[in-house]
Amino acid sequence: MYDISHKKCLIFDLDGTLAATERANALAYIHAFSDMGVEITEEEYEQYFGLGTPELIKELAPDMTEQEALNLRKLKTEYYKKTFQSIKLNRPLIQLLKSAMHTHSIGLATMGSKKNAMSLLDHFGLTDYFDYIVTRDDVEKAKPDPECFLKVATHLGAMPEDCLVFEDSTFGIEAAVNADMDYIKIEM
């Protein structure tokens, strides 16, 4: 077990780390893309799990216009809310989060949209556990760029070496490494 006592700030990813949302996201994206005339499979989506919507669109529908991309995001948000029953929380990690909130600064860095992330956190009663939340809407560059983790650290007054990242995706782990932060790979 990793000793977190020497870290000032704990930064958690949401999708795939605190909550098993891959299937919920896949179903929401499959329906949204289909409504936009683009057929994708769950396997195709899984290759890019962890990317933000703009990056996902570049991979799966590179010819999509800005207006179509905006419509896709709205559709995905609506479908996503209908999939919450399929989401399972990572109970041991949430217990760690709850106990550490009294001794550490706690941040969230997700490549999900603010609307989707906040809906999910609110639905499961987790919003108040975080001192600062960064979503895809708050950064210029998506993971594997370290911007999201560095933004959380800066806001919480922590140096990268004082941070520990909890992350599941290859892109997220690469972002933690790029931020010079220690990380723990989470597998649900």
Backbone torsions as a table, in degrees:
resi	resn	phi	psi	omega
1	MET	NA	141.7	-178.3
2	TYR	-81.9	134.3	178.2
3	ASP	-86.1	112.3	-178.1
4	ILE	-90.2	-2.1	-172.5
5	SER	-63.9	-26.7	-178.6
6	HIS	-89.2	4.3	178.1
7	LYS	-103.0	142.3	179.9
8	LYS	-88.7	-33.7	-171.0
9	CYS	-131.6	131.2	174.5
10	LEU	-110.1	129.8	-179.1
11	ILE	-120.4	124.0	-177.0
12	PHE	-109.5	140.5	166.5
13	ASP	-84.0	160.4	-178.9
14	LEU	-100.6	-67.0	-174.4
15	ASP	-69.7	118.2	179.5
16	GLY	87.8	-9.6	-178.7
17	THR	-113.1	-68.1	176.8
18	LEU	-79.7	-26.4	-177.7
19	ALA	-144.1	138.0	176.7
20	ALA	-79.9	89.5	-174.2
21	THR	-108.2	1.3	-174.5
22	GLU	-56.7	-48.4	-178.7
23	ARG	-65.3	-42.6	179.5
24	ALA	-61.5	-44.9	177.5
25	ASN	-64.3	-43.2	-179.7
26	ALA	-59.1	-48.3	-179.6
27	LEU	-61.9	-42.3	179.9
28	ALA	-64.7	-44.1	179.1
29	TYR	-67.2	-41.6	179.9
30	ILE	-58.1	-45.7	179.0
31	HIS	-66.1	-43.8	-178.1
32	ALA	-65.3	-46.3	178.1
33	PHE	-61.5	-41.3	179.5
34	SER	-60.4	-43.4	177.6
35	ASP	-60.7	-25.2	179.9
36	MET	-93.8	5.3	176.7
37	GLY	86.0	14.9	179.2
38	VAL	-117.5	118.5	-179.2
39	GLU	-94.0	122.8	175.1
40	ILE	-127.7	155.8	177.3
41	THR	-101.8	165.9	176.8
42	GLU	-62.4	-36.7	179.4
43	GLU	-65.0	-41.3	177.6
44	GLU	-62.3	-44.4	179.7
45	TYR	-61.6	-43.6	-176.4
46	GLU	-57.6	-29.5	179.0
47	GLN	-62.4	-24.6	-173.3
48	TYR	-118.2	12.5	179.1
49	PHE	-58.6	131.3	-178.1
50	GLY	109.8	-16.5	175.9
51	LEU	-82.8	153.7	172.2
52	GLY	-74.4	166.0	-177.4
53	THR	-58.1	-44.9	-179.8
54	PRO	-59.0	-40.7	179.6
55	GLU	-70.4	-37.3	177.8
56	LEU	-62.9	-43.5	178.5
57	ILE	-61.8	-41.8	178.7
58	LYS	-59.2	-35.2	-178.9
59	GLU	-79.9	-42.2	-171.5
60	LEU	-98.4	-22.6	-179.3
61	ALA	-148.8	66.2	-172.6
62	PRO	-62.0	-19.0	-178.9
63	ASP	-90.9	2.3	-177.6
64	MET	-66.9	134.9	178.8
65	THR	-76.6	167.7	178.2
66	GLU	-60.6	-42.0	179.7
67	GLN	-65.2	-41.5	177.4
68	GLU	-64.0	-39.4	178.2
69	ALA	-63.7	-40.5	177.2
70	LEU	-63.0	-44.0	177.6
71	ASN	-62.9	-40.0	178.3
72	LEU	-61.1	-44.1	179.6
73	ARG	-59.8	-43.0	179.1
74	LYS	-63.4	-45.1	179.1
75	LEU	-62.6	-43.5	-179.1
76	LYS	-61.1	-41.5	179.2
77	THR	-60.6	-43.8	-179.8
78	GLU	-66.1	-44.3	178.7
79	TYR	-66.8	-37.2	-177.3
80	TYR	-60.4	-42.8	179.9
81	LYS	-58.6	-28.0	-178.2
82	LYS	-82.6	-4.3	-177.2
83	THR	-106.9	2.9	-174.7
84	PHE	-57.3	-28.9	-179.6
85	GLN	-65.3	-19.5	179.7
86	SER	-89.6	-2.1	-177.0
87	ILE	-89.0	132.9	176.1
88	LYS	-113.4	135.1	178.6
89	LEU	-83.2	151.2	174.1
90	ASN	-86.8	85.5	-173.3
91	ARG	-56.3	-45.3	179.1
92	PRO	-61.4	-39.7	-179.7
93	LEU	-70.2	-35.6	177.6
94	ILE	-68.4	-34.6	174.7
95	GLN	-62.7	-42.9	176.7
96	LEU	-60.7	-45.8	178.6
97	LEU	-57.3	-47.2	-178.6
98	LYS	-64.1	-40.5	-179.1
99	SER	-75.7	-31.0	-178.0
100	ALA	-79.5	-17.4	-176.6
101	MET	-65.2	-16.0	178.7
102	HIS	-88.7	-13.5	-175.8
103	THR	-124.5	-11.5	-175.6
104	HIS	-133.0	157.3	165.7
105	SER	-77.7	138.1	-175.2
106	ILE	-122.0	125.1	178.5
107	GLY	-123.6	159.9	175.1
108	LEU	-125.4	132.7	176.6
109	ALA	-132.2	106.0	-176.7
110	THR	-126.5	150.4	175.2
111	MET	-93.9	6.9	171.1
112	GLY	-74.2	159.9	177.5
113	SER	-68.6	156.7	178.3
114	LYS	-57.6	-44.5	-177.7
115	LYS	-60.5	-47.4	-179.1
116	ASN	-68.2	-43.4	-179.1
117	ALA	-63.0	-46.0	-178.4
118	MET	-67.4	-36.9	176.7
119	SER	-60.8	-44.3	-179.5
120	LEU	-66.9	-47.9	179.5
121	LEU	-61.5	-43.4	177.8
122	ASP	-63.1	-43.7	-178.7
123	HIS	-57.6	-39.3	-177.6
124	PHE	-98.0	5.1	177.1
125	GLY	68.7	35.0	-175.9
126	LEU	-107.0	-9.1	-171.9
127	THR	-54.8	-44.3	-173.4
128	ASP	-73.1	-5.6	179.7
129	TYR	-80.7	-10.2	-174.6
130	PHE	-107.2	135.0	175.8
131	ASP	-79.3	-27.7	-179.3
132	TYR	-156.5	138.2	-177.8
133	ILE	-125.6	129.1	174.3
134	VAL	-118.2	129.1	177.3
135	THR	-117.1	178.8	178.2
136	ARG	-58.9	-29.7	-178.8
137	ASP	-71.0	-14.7	-174.6
138	ASP	-99.3	-2.4	-175.9
139	VAL	-128.9	157.9	176.7
140	GLU	-81.4	-39.1	-173.4
141	LYS	-120.0	140.3	179.9
142	ALA	-86.6	163.9	171.2
143	LYS	-55.0	137.3	21.7
144	PRO	-86.8	3.7	173.4
145	ASP	-63.9	140.6	-176.1
146	PRO	-80.8	2.4	-173.2
147	GLU	-50.9	-44.7	-176.2
148	CYS	-62.9	-43.2	-179.7
149	PHE	-69.8	-40.9	179.2
150	LEU	-66.0	-34.5	178.5
151	LYS	-65.9	-42.7	177.3
152	VAL	-61.8	-49.1	-178.0
153	ALA	-59.0	-46.4	-179.5
154	THR	-60.6	-46.9	-179.3
155	HIS	-62.3	-35.1	-177.5
156	LEU	-91.3	3.7	176.0
157	GLY	71.6	33.0	-178.6
158	ALA	-116.9	144.0	172.7
159	MET	-81.3	154.3	179.8
160	PRO	-51.6	-40.1	-178.7
161	GLU	-68.7	-14.0	177.9
162	ASP	-92.2	3.3	-175.2
163	CYS	-110.0	147.1	173.1
164	LEU	-127.1	125.1	-177.5
165	VAL	-101.8	136.4	173.4
166	PHE	-108.9	117.1	-168.6
167	GLU	-148.9	149.0	179.3
168	ASP	-111.4	-33.4	-169.8
169	SER	-86.9	155.4	175.8
170	THR	-59.3	-43.2	179.5
171	PHE	-61.9	-41.9	-179.3
172	GLY	-68.5	-40.5	178.3
173	ILE	-65.8	-40.8	176.4
174	GLU	-61.5	-39.0	177.5
175	ALA	-64.0	-41.6	178.2
176	ALA	-62.9	-44.0	177.6
177	VAL	-61.7	-44.3	179.2
178	ASN	-63.7	-24.8	177.9
179	ALA	-88.0	-1.3	-176.0
180	ASP	61.3	39.2	178.7
181	MET	-112.8	144.9	171.6
182	ASP	-68.5	154.1	179.8
183	TYR	-144.7	158.6	170.4
184	ILE	-122.8	124.4	178.5
185	LYS	-78.3	126.1	-179.2
186	ILE	-103.2	131.8	175.4
187	GLU	-124.3	123.0	-179.3
188	MET	-97.8	NA	NA
